[in-house]
Amino acid sequence: MPEFVFAYHGGKAPESPEEGEKVMAQWQAWFADMGEAVVIPGAPVGMSKTVSADGVADDGGANPISGYSVVKAADIGAATEMAKGCPMVVTGNGSVEVAEVMEM
């Protein structure tokens, strides 16, 4: 079954330990709903640097990545449907970029 990268964009850090627990519970529930389709739960990431032939930009680009996961799905349509349940999408705090991992 094909694998897909979920690249998360946006979101915000919880403002309190209680909010952090609530957010973590939302993510855990979403991963539980996806079950064995979750290959790599992933993690949040820090600010990125963009490397190009012109040099290195420190700002992470126009839409910096804020985290990632890898899931299995029948096709990109099914993976996209799974991504709609992401807590960042549901709350309107971010988006999920879905891309198939191509076998070489």
Secondary structure, DSSP 8 states (H G I E B T S, - for coil): --EEEEEEEE----SSHHHHHHHHHHHHHHHHHHGGGEEEEEEE-----EEETTEEETT--SS-EEEEEEEE-SSHHHHHHHHTT-HHHHHTSEEEEEEE----
